[in-house]
Amino acid sequence: MENSNAFKPAGRTTERLMHEALALLLAAGGLAGLWTWSTAGRECALRGVEKLCRELALQRLDESVALHRLALRWGHGRLVVLRVYRFEFSRDGAQRHTGEVALTNGALAWARVHHPEGAIYLDLRPAG
C-alpha cells in the first residue's frame, strides 16, 4: 500500500501559491493604475494653471501644483471624483498668493485665484 501523501509538497499548495501570485499581480496593477491616474490629473492641473496664469498675466511660482483635497461628490446626477490642487502665483514677483484649480473625473472644472484685488472664480467646464 502506497502512501498517497508522499508526493504532496510540504507547506503551501500550488493552488494557494497561484492565488497569492494573482493577488500580488492585481495589487501591483492597481497601484500602477492609481499612479497613472494621479500623474495624469496632476499634468492636467498644471496645464490649466499655466493657461490661467498666462491669460491673467500672473507669474506662476514653483512650477508645480499640490493636491489639496480629494473627495467624492454628486454632480449632474452621478458620482464624480473631485481633486483640488493648490498653486502659488505672483502679480509682480514680490508677493506670493495662492490659487486653486479643480478637476472632476480628470477634466478641469473650476479655478479660484486669491488675487490681491479680490478673488477671481472661473468656471472651466466646456460649454454645452
A tleap script that builds the chain and sets N, CA, C and O, in Angstrom:
source leaprc.protein.ff14SB
mol = sequence {
  NMET GLU ASN SER ASN ALA PHE LYS PRO ALA
  GLY ARG THR THR GLU ARG LEU MET HIE GLU
  ALA LEU ALA LEU LEU LEU ALA ALA GLY GLY
  LEU ALA GLY LEU TRP THR TRP SER THR ALA
  GLY ARG GLU CYS ALA LEU ARG GLY VAL GLU
  LYS LEU CYS ARG GLU LEU ALA LEU GLN ARG
  LEU ASP GLU SER VAL ALA LEU HIE ARG LEU
  ALA LEU ARG TRP GLY HIE GLY ARG LEU VAL
  VAL LEU ARG VAL TYR ARG PHE GLU PHE SER
  ARG ASP GLY ALA GLN ARG HIE THR GLY GLU
  VAL ALA LEU THR ASN GLY ALA LEU ALA TRP
  ALA ARG VAL HIE HIE PRO GLU GLY ALA ILE
  TYR LEU ASP LEU ARG PRO ALA CGLY
}
set mol.1.N position { 0.840 -1.171 0.000 }
set mol.1.CA position { 0.000 0.000 0.000 }
set mol.1.C position { 0.892 1.242 0.000 }
set mol.1.O position { 1.770 1.403 0.847 }
set mol.2.N position { 0.639 2.108 -0.971 }
set mol.2.CA position { 1.445 3.317 -1.091 }
set mol.2.C position { 0.825 4.446 -0.289 }
set mol.2.O position { -0.386 4.509 -0.078 }
set mol.3.N position { 1.686 5.314 0.141 }
set mol.3.CA position { 1.236 6.497 0.871 }
set mol.3.C position { 0.851 7.565 -0.150 }
set mol.3.O position { 1.712 8.020 -0.903 }
set mol.4.N position { -0.400 7.973 -0.197 }
set mol.4.CA position { -0.865 8.950 -1.185 }
set mol.4.C position { -0.338 10.353 -0.910 }
set mol.4.O position { -0.396 11.206 -1.795 }
set mol.5.N position { 0.165 10.613 0.270 }
set mol.5.CA position { 0.705 11.932 0.613 }
set mol.5.C position { 2.201 12.042 0.333 }
set mol.5.O position { 2.800 13.074 0.632 }
set mol.6.N position { 2.808 11.025 -0.222 }
set mol.6.CA position { 4.258 11.008 -0.413 }
set mol.6.C position { 4.735 12.077 -1.389 }
set mol.6.O position { 5.851 12.576 -1.249 }
set mol.7.N position { 3.918 12.437 -2.369 }
set mol.7.CA position { 4.360 13.383 -3.377 }
set mol.7.C position { 3.749 14.773 -3.235 }
set mol.7.O position { 3.932 15.601 -4.127 }
set mol.8.N position { 3.050 15.054 -2.178 }
set mol.8.CA position { 2.479 16.386 -1.955 }
set mol.8.C position { 3.557 17.293 -1.376 }
set mol.8.O position { 4.289 16.887 -0.473 }
set mol.9.N position { 3.660 18.519 -1.887 }
set mol.9.CA position { 4.678 19.430 -1.359 }
set mol.9.C position { 4.366 19.814 0.082 }
set mol.9.O position { 3.208 19.932 0.483 }
set mol.10.N position { 5.417 19.999 0.829 }
set mol.10.CA position { 5.243 20.415 2.225 }
set mol.10.C position { 4.824 21.876 2.256 }
set mol.10.O position { 5.277 22.660 1.422 }
set mol.11.N position { 3.984 22.253 3.181 }
set mol.11.CA position { 3.578 23.658 3.323 }
set mol.11.C position { 2.469 24.032 2.366 }
set mol.11.O position { 1.420 23.390 2.324 }
set mol.12.N position { 2.716 25.088 1.594 }
set mol.12.CA position { 1.687 25.643 0.712 }
set mol.12.C position { 1.414 24.749 -0.487 }
set mol.12.O position { 2.301 24.064 -0.998 }
set mol.13.N position { 0.190 24.778 -0.909 }
set mol.13.CA position { -0.185 24.026 -2.100 }
set mol.13.C position { 0.021 24.896 -3.327 }
set mol.13.O position { 0.115 26.119 -3.220 }
set mol.14.N position { 0.090 24.275 -4.476 }
set mol.14.CA position { 0.266 25.003 -5.730 }
set mol.14.C position { -0.889 25.965 -5.961 }
set mol.14.O position { -0.682 27.087 -6.423 }
set mol.15.N position { -2.091 25.539 -5.645 }
set mol.15.CA position { -3.270 26.397 -5.837 }
set mol.15.C position { -3.173 27.653 -4.978 }
set mol.15.O position { -3.480 28.752 -5.440 }
set mol.16.N position { -2.754 27.492 -3.753 }
set mol.16.CA position { -2.628 28.650 -2.858 }
set mol.16.C position { -1.542 29.602 -3.357 }
set mol.16.O position { -1.715 30.820 -3.302 }
set mol.17.N position { -0.433 29.062 -3.840 }
set mol.17.CA position { 0.628 29.903 -4.396 }
set mol.17.C position { 0.135 30.684 -5.606 }
set mol.17.O position { 0.494 31.848 -5.784 }
set mol.18.N position { -0.685 30.049 -6.437 }
set mol.18.CA position { -1.233 30.737 -7.606 }
set mol.18.C position { -2.168 31.867 -7.183 }
set mol.18.O position { -2.152 32.940 -7.786 }
set mol.19.N position { -2.973 31.639 -6.163 }
set mol.19.CA position { -3.877 32.680 -5.665 }
set mol.19.C position { -3.086 33.855 -5.095 }
set mol.19.O position { -3.443 35.011 -5.319 }
set mol.20.N position { -2.023 33.565 -4.368 }
set mol.20.CA position { -1.195 34.634 -3.807 }
set mol.20.C position { -0.498 35.422 -4.909 }
set mol.20.O position { -0.405 36.647 -4.831 }
set mol.21.N position { -0.006 34.730 -5.936 }
set mol.21.CA position { 0.639 35.406 -7.061 }
set mol.21.C position { -0.362 36.283 -7.804 }
set mol.21.O position { -0.037 37.405 -8.193 }
set mol.22.N position { -1.574 35.780 -8.003 }
set mol.22.CA position { -2.615 36.560 -8.666 }
set mol.22.C position { -2.972 37.795 -7.847 }
set mol.22.O position { -3.127 38.883 -8.401 }
set mol.23.N position { -3.104 37.636 -6.535 }
set mol.23.CA position { -3.410 38.779 -5.670 }
set mol.23.C position { -2.298 39.815 -5.735 }
set mol.23.O position { -2.569 41.016 -5.761 }
set mol.24.N position { -1.055 39.365 -5.762 }
set mol.24.CA position { 0.081 40.279 -5.854 }
set mol.24.C position { 0.078 41.023 -7.183 }
set mol.24.O position { 0.332 42.227 -7.221 }
set mol.25.N position { -0.208 40.315 -8.273 }
set mol.25.CA position { -0.286 40.958 -9.588 }
set mol.25.C position { -1.424 41.977 -9.648 }
set mol.25.O position { -1.254 43.062 -10.203 }
set mol.26.N position { -2.573 41.637 -9.087 }
set mol.26.CA position { -3.704 42.574 -9.069 }
set mol.26.C position { -3.375 43.814 -8.246 }
set mol.26.O position { -3.719 44.928 -8.640 }
set mol.27.N position { -2.715 43.629 -7.112 }
set mol.27.CA position { -2.324 44.771 -6.282 }
set mol.27.C position { -1.324 45.655 -7.020 }
set mol.27.O position { -1.441 46.880 -6.990 }
set mol.28.N position { -0.342 45.046 -7.683 }
set mol.28.CA position { 0.642 45.816 -8.446 }
set mol.28.C position { -0.035 46.564 -9.593 }
set mol.28.O position { 0.288 47.723 -9.852 }
set mol.29.N position { -0.967 45.912 -10.277 }
set mol.29.CA position { -1.709 46.569 -11.353 }
set mol.29.C position { -2.551 47.719 -10.837 }
set mol.29.O position { -2.636 48.767 -11.477 }
set mol.30.N position { -3.172 47.529 -9.684 }
set mol.30.CA position { -3.964 48.601 -9.078 }
set mol.30.C position { -3.108 49.797 -8.701 }
set mol.30.O position { -3.503 50.942 -8.922 }
set mol.31.N position { -1.941 49.538 -8.134 }
set mol.31.CA position { -1.025 50.635 -7.781 }
set mol.31.C position { -0.522 51.361 -9.024 }
set mol.31.O position { -0.417 52.588 -9.026 }
set mol.32.N position { -0.212 50.617 -10.074 }
set mol.32.CA position { 0.231 51.241 -11.323 }
set mol.32.C position { -0.890 52.097 -11.915 }
set mol.32.O position { -0.634 53.199 -12.403 }
set mol.33.N position { -2.116 51.604 -11.876 }
set mol.33.CA position { -3.256 52.381 -12.370 }
set mol.33.C position { -3.489 53.634 -11.555 }
set mol.33.O position { -3.773 54.693 -12.114 }
set mol.34.N position { -3.374 53.531 -10.244 }
set mol.34.CA position { -3.538 54.691 -9.369 }
set mol.34.C position { -2.465 55.731 -9.638 }
set mol.34.O position { -2.755 56.927 -9.675 }
set mol.35.N position { -1.236 55.290 -9.825 }
set mol.35.CA position { -0.136 56.212 -10.114 }
set mol.35.C position { -0.370 56.921 -11.450 }
set mol.35.O position { -0.167 58.131 -11.553 }
set mol.36.N position { -0.794 56.176 -12.471 }
set mol.36.CA position { -1.069 56.762 -13.783 }
set mol.36.C position { -2.204 57.775 -13.698 }
set mol.36.O position { -2.109 58.864 -14.265 }
set mol.37.N position { -3.276 57.423 -12.994 }
set mol.37.CA position { -4.425 58.318 -12.821 }
set mol.37.C position { -4.000 59.593 -12.096 }
set mol.37.O position { -4.399 60.692 -12.480 }
set mol.38.N position { -3.201 59.444 -11.061 }
set mol.38.CA position { -2.731 60.584 -10.280 }
set mol.38.C position { -1.836 61.494 -11.115 }
set mol.38.O position { -1.983 62.716 -11.078 }
set mol.39.N position { -0.918 60.908 -11.860 }
set mol.39.CA position { 0.001 61.688 -12.691 }
set mol.39.C position { -0.752 62.424 -13.796 }
set mol.39.O position { -0.459 63.588 -14.073 }
set mol.40.N position { -1.706 61.767 -14.420 }
set mol.40.CA position { -2.491 62.405 -15.486 }
set mol.40.C position { -3.291 63.584 -14.938 }
set mol.40.O position { -3.378 64.623 -15.594 }
set mol.41.N position { -3.872 63.444 -13.756 }
set mol.41.CA position { -4.613 64.545 -13.141 }
set mol.41.C position { -3.715 65.718 -12.807 }
set mol.41.O position { -4.079 66.872 -13.032 }
set mol.42.N position { -2.544 65.424 -12.272 }
set mol.42.CA position { -1.593 66.487 -11.927 }
set mol.42.C position { -1.146 67.236 -13.188 }
set mol.42.O position { -1.052 68.463 -13.177 }
set mol.43.N position { -0.871 66.507 -14.265 }
set mol.43.CA position { -0.460 67.138 -15.525 }
set mol.43.C position { -1.579 68.007 -16.093 }
set mol.43.O position { -1.316 69.090 -16.617 }
set mol.44.N position { -2.809 67.550 -15.996 }
set mol.44.CA position { -3.956 68.341 -16.455 }
set mol.44.C position { -4.074 69.618 -15.635 }
set mol.44.O position { -4.312 70.693 -16.187 }
set mol.45.N position { -3.910 69.507 -14.323 }
set mol.45.CA position { -3.963 70.683 -13.451 }
set mol.45.C position { -2.838 71.655 -13.786 }
set mol.45.O position { -3.062 72.865 -13.817 }
set mol.46.N position { -1.634 71.148 -14.037 }
set mol.46.CA position { -0.505 72.013 -14.402 }
set mol.46.C position { -0.786 72.783 -15.688 }
set mol.46.O position { -0.530 73.984 -15.764 }
set mol.47.N position { -1.315 72.090 -16.701 }
set mol.47.CA position { -1.643 72.770 -17.963 }
set mol.47.C position { -2.706 73.842 -17.744 }
set mol.47.O position { -2.620 74.931 -18.311 }
set mol.48.N position { -3.708 73.535 -16.921 }
set mol.48.CA position { -4.748 74.515 -16.626 }
set mol.48.C position { -4.203 75.735 -15.906 }
set mol.48.O position { -4.590 76.863 -16.213 }
set mol.49.N position { -3.308 75.521 -14.952 }
set mol.49.CA position { -2.711 76.634 -14.205 }
set mol.49.C position { -1.827 77.474 -15.123 }
set mol.49.O position { -1.850 78.702 -15.045 }
set mol.50.N position { -1.051 76.829 -15.989 }
set mol.50.CA position { -0.208 77.570 -16.937 }
set mol.50.C position { -1.059 78.488 -17.809 }
set mol.50.O position { -0.737 79.663 -17.984 }
set mol.51.N position { -2.135 77.951 -18.351 }
set mol.51.CA position { -3.022 78.741 -19.219 }
set mol.51.C position { -3.686 79.864 -18.433 }
set mol.51.O position { -3.765 80.996 -18.909 }
set mol.52.N position { -4.160 79.555 -17.240 }
set mol.52.CA position { -4.818 80.547 -16.396 }
set mol.52.C position { -3.878 81.708 -16.076 }
set mol.52.O position { -4.259 82.871 -16.209 }
set mol.53.N position { -2.658 81.398 -15.658 }
set mol.53.CA position { -1.695 82.446 -15.311 }
set mol.53.C position { -1.325 83.279 -16.535 }
set mol.53.O position { -1.153 84.494 -16.431 }
set mol.54.N position { -1.204 82.637 -17.683 }
set mol.54.CA position { -0.893 83.365 -18.910 }
set mol.54.C position { -2.025 84.332 -19.257 }
set mol.54.O position { -1.770 85.486 -19.600 }
set mol.55.N position { -3.277 83.868 -19.168 }
set mol.55.CA position { -4.425 84.707 -19.528 }
set mol.55.C position { -4.654 85.847 -18.542 }
set mol.55.O position { -5.146 86.907 -18.927 }
set mol.56.N position { -4.301 85.640 -17.267 }
set mol.56.CA position { -4.499 86.680 -16.253 }
set mol.56.C position { -3.229 87.492 -15.993 }
set mol.56.O position { -3.193 88.310 -15.074 }
set mol.57.N position { -2.195 87.270 -16.792 }
set mol.57.CA position { -0.906 87.967 -16.662 }
set mol.57.C position { -0.325 87.809 -15.256 }
set mol.57.O position { 0.102 88.782 -14.634 }
set mol.58.N position { -0.316 86.573 -14.771 }
set mol.58.CA position { 0.243 86.263 -13.460 }
set mol.58.C position { 1.487 85.402 -13.643 }
set mol.58.O position { 1.617 84.673 -14.626 }
set mol.59.N position { 2.389 85.497 -12.687 }
set mol.59.CA position { 3.601 84.690 -12.721 }
set mol.59.C position { 3.399 83.475 -11.820 }
set mol.59.O position { 3.230 83.614 -10.609 }
set mol.60.N position { 3.417 82.295 -12.411 }
set mol.60.CA position { 3.267 81.066 -11.623 }
set mol.60.C position { 4.575 80.805 -10.904 }
set mol.60.O position { 5.647 80.879 -11.506 }
set mol.61.N position { 4.491 80.501 -9.623 }
set mol.61.CA position { 5.682 80.261 -8.816 }
set mol.61.C position { 5.882 78.769 -8.587 }
set mol.61.O position { 4.911 78.012 -8.563 }
set mol.62.N position { 7.081 78.353 -8.425 }
set mol.62.CA position { 7.478 76.981 -8.083 }
set mol.62.C position { 7.183 75.956 -9.172 }
set mol.62.O position { 7.506 74.780 -9.003 }
set mol.63.N position { 6.581 76.368 -10.279 }
set mol.63.CA position { 6.327 75.471 -11.406 }
set mol.63.C position { 5.659 74.158 -10.997 }
set mol.63.O position { 5.943 73.112 -11.580 }
set mol.64.N position { 4.781 74.207 -10.007 }
set mol.64.CA position { 4.137 72.970 -9.563 }
set mol.64.C position { 2.741 73.240 -9.020 }
set mol.64.O position { 2.342 74.384 -8.803 }
set mol.65.N position { 2.022 72.162 -8.812 }
set mol.65.CA position { 0.738 72.182 -8.122 }
set mol.65.C position { 0.803 71.099 -7.050 }
set mol.65.O position { 1.555 70.133 -7.178 }
set mol.66.N position { 0.016 71.266 -5.999 }
set mol.66.CA position { -0.008 70.286 -4.910 }
set mol.66.C position { -1.448 69.870 -4.650 }
set mol.66.O position { -2.338 70.714 -4.547 }
set mol.67.N position { -1.671 68.571 -4.545 }
set mol.67.CA position { -3.011 68.073 -4.250 }
set mol.67.C position { -3.427 68.558 -2.868 }
set mol.67.O position { -2.753 68.300 -1.872 }
set mol.68.N position { -4.550 69.264 -2.831 }
set mol.68.CA position { -5.046 69.826 -1.576 }
set mol.68.C position { -6.218 69.019 -1.018 }
set mol.68.O position { -6.340 68.832 0.193 }
set mol.69.N position { -7.077 68.547 -1.922 }
set mol.69.CA position { -8.276 67.829 -1.474 }
set mol.69.C position { -8.677 66.784 -2.517 }
set mol.69.O position { -8.564 67.002 -3.723 }
set mol.70.N position { -9.143 65.659 -2.018 }
set mol.70.CA position { -9.645 64.577 -2.857 }
set mol.70.C position { -10.960 64.124 -2.242 }
set mol.70.O position { -11.003 63.746 -1.071 }
set mol.71.N position { -12.038 64.161 -3.032 }
set mol.71.CA position { -13.351 63.837 -2.472 }
set mol.71.C position { -14.259 63.251 -3.547 }
set mol.71.O position { -14.022 63.414 -4.744 }
set mol.72.N position { -15.295 62.569 -3.093 }
set mol.72.CA position { -16.360 62.093 -3.976 }
set mol.72.C position { -17.535 63.045 -3.837 }
set mol.72.O position { -17.912 63.404 -2.722 }
set mol.73.N position { -18.113 63.455 -4.949 }
set mol.73.CA position { -19.240 64.383 -4.953 }
set mol.73.C position { -20.280 63.917 -5.960 }
set mol.73.O position { -19.976 63.185 -6.902 }
set mol.74.N position { -21.523 64.361 -5.738 }
set mol.74.CA position { -22.576 64.139 -6.723 }
set mol.74.C position { -22.564 65.315 -7.677 }
set mol.74.O position { -22.612 66.467 -7.247 }
set mol.75.N position { -22.501 65.034 -8.967 }
set mol.75.CA position { -22.533 66.085 -9.967 }
set mol.75.C position { -23.288 65.617 -11.192 }
set mol.75.O position { -22.955 64.581 -11.768 }
set mol.76.N position { -24.285 66.356 -11.593 }
set mol.76.CA position { -25.102 66.028 -12.763 }
set mol.76.C position { -25.692 64.624 -12.653 }
set mol.76.O position { -25.726 63.873 -13.627 }
set mol.77.N position { -26.154 64.285 -11.454 }
set mol.77.CA position { -26.832 63.020 -11.238 }
set mol.77.C position { -25.944 61.796 -11.143 }
set mol.77.O position { -26.434 60.669 -11.211 }
set mol.78.N position { -24.636 62.001 -10.985 }
set mol.78.CA position { -23.738 60.851 -10.855 }
set mol.78.C position { -22.602 61.182 -9.904 }
set mol.78.O position { -22.342 62.349 -9.611 }
set mol.79.N position { -21.943 60.170 -9.437 }
set mol.79.CA position { -20.833 60.325 -8.516 }
set mol.79.C position { -19.570 60.688 -9.295 }
set mol.79.O position { -19.227 60.017 -10.267 }
set mol.80.N position { -18.879 61.744 -8.873 }
set mol.80.CA position { -17.647 62.174 -9.536 }
set mol.80.C position { -16.525 62.296 -8.509 }
set mol.80.O position { -16.766 62.516 -7.322 }
set mol.81.N position { -15.307 62.148 -8.991 }
set mol.81.CA position { -14.124 62.337 -8.148 }
set mol.81.C position { -13.676 63.786 -8.306 }
set mol.81.O position { -13.399 64.242 -9.415 }
set mol.82.N position { -13.607 64.501 -7.194 }
set mol.82.CA position { -13.163 65.895 -7.187 }
set mol.82.C position { -11.747 65.943 -6.640 }
set mol.82.O position { -11.473 65.457 -5.542 }
set mol.83.N position { -10.845 66.538 -7.424 }
set mol.83.CA position { -9.470 66.760 -6.970 }
set mol.83.C position { -9.202 68.253 -7.028 }
set mol.83.O position { -9.398 68.880 -8.070 }
set mol.84.N position { -8.758 68.827 -5.925 }
set mol.84.CA position { -8.436 70.251 -5.867 }
set mol.84.C position { -6.932 70.378 -5.651 }
set mol.84.O position { -6.376 69.833 -4.698 }
set mol.85.N position { -6.293 71.106 -6.551 }
set mol.85.CA position { -4.853 71.341 -6.476 }
set mol.85.C position { -4.610 72.805 -6.129 }
set mol.85.O position { -5.326 73.686 -6.604 }
set mol.86.N position { -3.614 73.059 -5.311 }
set mol.86.CA position { -3.218 74.428 -4.977 }
set mol.86.C position { -1.955 74.802 -5.735 }
set mol.86.O position { -1.116 73.956 -6.044 }
set mol.87.N position { -1.845 76.076 -6.023 }
set mol.87.CA position { -0.641 76.598 -6.657 }
set mol.87.C position { -0.391 77.999 -6.115 }
set mol.87.O position { -1.262 78.602 -5.489 }
set mol.88.N position { 0.801 78.501 -6.364 }
set mol.88.CA position { 1.150 79.846 -5.922 }
set mol.88.C position { 1.518 80.685 -7.133 }
set mol.88.O position { 2.072 80.189 -8.114 }
set mol.89.N position { 1.198 81.964 -7.040 }
set mol.89.CA position { 1.495 82.888 -8.132 }
set mol.89.C position { 1.878 84.234 -7.547 }
set mol.89.O position { 1.719 84.487 -6.353 }
set mol.90.N position { 2.383 85.086 -8.419 }
set mol.90.CA position { 2.725 86.447 -8.033 }
set mol.90.C position { 2.274 87.371 -9.148 }
set mol.90.O position { 2.302 87.018 -10.327 }
set mol.91.N position { 1.869 88.534 -8.757 }
set mol.91.CA position { 1.473 89.531 -9.743 }
set mol.91.C position { 2.682 90.338 -10.187 }
set mol.91.O position { 2.813 90.690 -11.360 }
set mol.92.N position { 3.558 90.624 -9.242 }
set mol.92.CA position { 4.708 91.484 -9.521 }
set mol.92.C position { 6.053 90.846 -9.175 }
set mol.92.O position { 7.093 91.493 -9.307 }
set mol.93.N position { 6.047 89.598 -8.738 }
set mol.93.CA position { 7.284 88.921 -8.363 }
set mol.93.C position { 7.695 89.147 -6.924 }
set mol.93.O position { 8.655 88.534 -6.457 }
set mol.94.N position { 6.991 90.014 -6.207 }
set mol.94.CA position { 7.375 90.339 -4.831 }
set mol.94.C position { 6.543 89.575 -3.801 }
set mol.94.O position { 7.085 89.100 -2.803 }
set mol.95.N position { 5.249 89.451 -4.027 }
set mol.95.CA position { 4.376 88.802 -3.049 }
set mol.95.C position { 3.802 87.510 -3.618 }
set mol.95.O position { 3.493 87.411 -4.805 }
set mol.96.N position { 3.669 86.522 -2.730 }
set mol.96.CA position { 3.095 85.230 -3.112 }
set mol.96.C position { 1.603 85.214 -2.783 }
set mol.96.O position { 1.177 85.688 -1.730 }
set mol.97.N position { 0.832 84.663 -3.698 }
set mol.97.CA position { -0.604 84.487 -3.494 }
set mol.97.C position { -0.953 83.053 -3.891 }
set mol.97.O position { -0.204 82.400 -4.619 }
set mol.98.N position { -2.092 82.573 -3.407 }
set mol.98.CA position { -2.484 81.198 -3.712 }
set mol.98.C position { -3.682 81.147 -4.646 }
set mol.98.O position { -4.459 82.094 -4.762 }
set mol.99.N position { -3.795 80.029 -5.292 }
set mol.99.CA position { -4.931 79.751 -6.152 }
set mol.99.C position { -5.232 78.267 -6.086 }
set mol.99.O position { -4.433 77.478 -5.580 }
set mol.100.N position { -6.380 77.901 -6.599 }
set mol.100.CA position { -6.796 76.503 -6.637 }
set mol.100.C position { -7.382 76.203 -8.001 }
set mol.100.O position { -8.020 77.051 -8.625 }
set mol.101.N position { -7.157 75.000 -8.445 }
set mol.101.CA position { -7.778 74.520 -9.670 }
set mol.101.C position { -8.359 73.147 -9.353 }
set mol.101.O position { -7.730 72.336 -8.674 }
set mol.102.N position { -9.574 72.896 -9.855 }
set mol.102.CA position { -10.262 71.641 -9.538 }
set mol.102.C position { -10.493 70.818 -10.792 }
set mol.102.O position { -10.738 71.346 -11.876 }
set mol.103.N position { -10.408 69.513 -10.611 }
set mol.103.CA position { -10.711 68.555 -11.667 }
set mol.103.C position { -11.844 67.665 -11.187 }
set mol.103.O position { -11.856 67.229 -10.035 }
set mol.104.N position { -12.794 67.398 -12.070 }
set mol.104.CA position { -13.820 66.397 -11.785 }
set mol.104.C position { -13.687 65.318 -12.846 }
set mol.104.O position { -13.772 65.583 -14.045 }
set mol.105.N position { -13.479 64.105 -12.378 }
set mol.105.CA position { -13.265 62.952 -13.261 }
set mol.105.C position { -12.191 63.218 -14.312 }
set mol.105.O position { -12.322 62.800 -15.463 }
set mol.106.N position { -11.133 63.914 -13.913 }
set mol.106.CA position { -9.978 64.118 -14.782 }
set mol.106.C position { -10.053 65.304 -15.714 }
set mol.106.O position { -9.128 65.511 -16.500 }
set mol.107.N position { -11.118 66.097 -15.663 }
set mol.107.CA position { -11.254 67.270 -16.528 }
set mol.107.C position { -11.316 68.531 -15.675 }
set mol.107.O position { -11.844 68.509 -14.563 }
set mol.108.N position { -10.779 69.623 -16.195 }
set mol.108.CA position { -10.819 70.886 -15.464 }
set mol.108.C position { -12.264 71.297 -15.200 }
set mol.108.O position { -13.112 71.213 -16.088 }
set mol.109.N position { -12.535 71.738 -13.984 }
set mol.109.CA position { -13.893 72.131 -13.605 }
set mol.109.C position { -13.963 73.613 -13.250 }
set mol.109.O position { -14.801 74.337 -13.787 }
set mol.110.N position { -13.099 74.068 -12.358 }
set mol.110.CA position { -13.110 75.463 -11.945 }
set mol.110.C position { -11.742 75.867 -11.409 }
set mol.110.O position { -10.898 75.026 -11.100 }
set mol.111.N position { -11.552 77.174 -11.310 }
set mol.111.CA position { -10.328 77.716 -10.710 }
set mol.111.C position { -10.716 78.901 -9.845 }
set mol.111.O position { -11.667 79.626 -10.140 }
set mol.112.N position { -9.964 79.080 -8.779 }
set mol.112.CA position { -10.164 80.221 -7.889 }
set mol.112.C position { -8.780 80.819 -7.632 }
set mol.112.O position { -7.857 80.126 -7.206 }
set mol.113.N position { -8.659 82.102 -7.897 }
set mol.113.CA position { -7.396 82.807 -7.703 }
set mol.113.C position { -7.607 83.835 -6.608 }
set mol.113.O position { -8.470 84.706 -6.724 }
set mol.114.N position { -6.825 83.736 -5.551 }
set mol.114.CA position { -6.922 84.683 -4.433 }
set mol.114.C position { -6.073 85.909 -4.774 }
set mol.114.O position { -4.990 86.118 -4.227 }
set mol.115.N position { -6.599 86.699 -5.687 }
set mol.115.CA position { -5.911 87.879 -6.218 }
set mol.115.C position { -5.928 88.984 -5.169 }
set mol.115.O position { -6.909 89.109 -4.436 }
set mol.116.N position { -4.869 89.790 -5.074 }
set mol.116.CA position { -4.836 90.869 -4.081 }
set mol.116.C position { -5.981 91.871 -4.225 }
set mol.116.O position { -6.372 92.506 -3.246 }
set mol.117.N position { -6.514 92.018 -5.419 }
set mol.117.CA position { -7.606 92.972 -5.641 }
set mol.117.C position { -8.974 92.317 -5.511 }
set mol.117.O position { -9.995 92.961 -5.754 }
set mol.118.N position { -9.002 91.066 -5.138 }
set mol.118.CA position { -10.262 90.345 -4.969 }
set mol.118.C position { -10.193 88.969 -5.597 }
set mol.118.O position { -9.490 88.754 -6.585 }
set mol.119.N position { -10.926 88.050 -5.015 }
set mol.119.CA position { -10.910 86.672 -5.507 }
set mol.119.C position { -11.528 86.587 -6.898 }
set mol.119.O position { -12.500 87.277 -7.205 }
set mol.120.N position { -10.952 85.738 -7.721 }
set mol.120.CA position { -11.447 85.502 -9.074 }
set mol.120.C position { -11.850 84.035 -9.158 }
set mol.120.O position { -11.051 83.147 -8.857 }
set mol.121.N position { -13.084 83.786 -9.565 }
set mol.121.CA position { -13.575 82.419 -9.741 }
set mol.121.C position { -13.877 82.214 -11.216 }
set mol.121.O position { -14.570 83.027 -11.828 }
set mol.122.N position { -13.366 81.139 -11.789 }
set mol.122.CA position { -13.585 80.844 -13.197 }
set mol.122.C position { -14.167 79.445 -13.359 }
set mol.122.O position { -13.661 78.483 -12.783 }
set mol.123.N position { -15.226 79.341 -14.141 }
set mol.123.CA position { -15.802 78.045 -14.493 }
set mol.123.C position { -15.041 77.544 -15.720 }
set mol.123.O position { -15.092 78.178 -16.774 }
set mol.124.N position { -14.347 76.432 -15.602 }
set mol.124.CA position { -13.507 75.918 -16.680 }
set mol.124.C position { -14.137 74.751 -17.431 }
set mol.124.O position { -13.506 74.167 -18.312 }
set mol.125.N position { -15.374 74.411 -17.087 }
set mol.125.CA position { -16.035 73.301 -17.782 }
set mol.125.C position { -16.343 73.699 -19.217 }
set mol.125.O position { -16.672 74.855 -19.483 }
set mol.126.N position { -16.239 72.755 -20.140 }
set mol.126.CA position { -16.577 73.065 -21.526 }
set mol.126.C position { -18.050 73.433 -21.657 }
set mol.126.O position { -18.903 72.874 -20.967 }
set mol.127.N position { -18.337 74.362 -22.532 }
set mol.127.CA position { -19.725 74.782 -22.759 }
set mol.127.C position { -20.495 73.638 -23.412 }
set mol.127.O position { -19.955 72.880 -24.217 }
set mol.128.N position { -21.746 73.536 -23.049 }
set mol.128.CA position { -22.578 72.530 -23.703 }
set mol.128.C position { -23.264 71.724 -22.765 }
set mol.128.O position { -24.011 70.825 -23.152 }
savepdb mol mol.pdb
quit
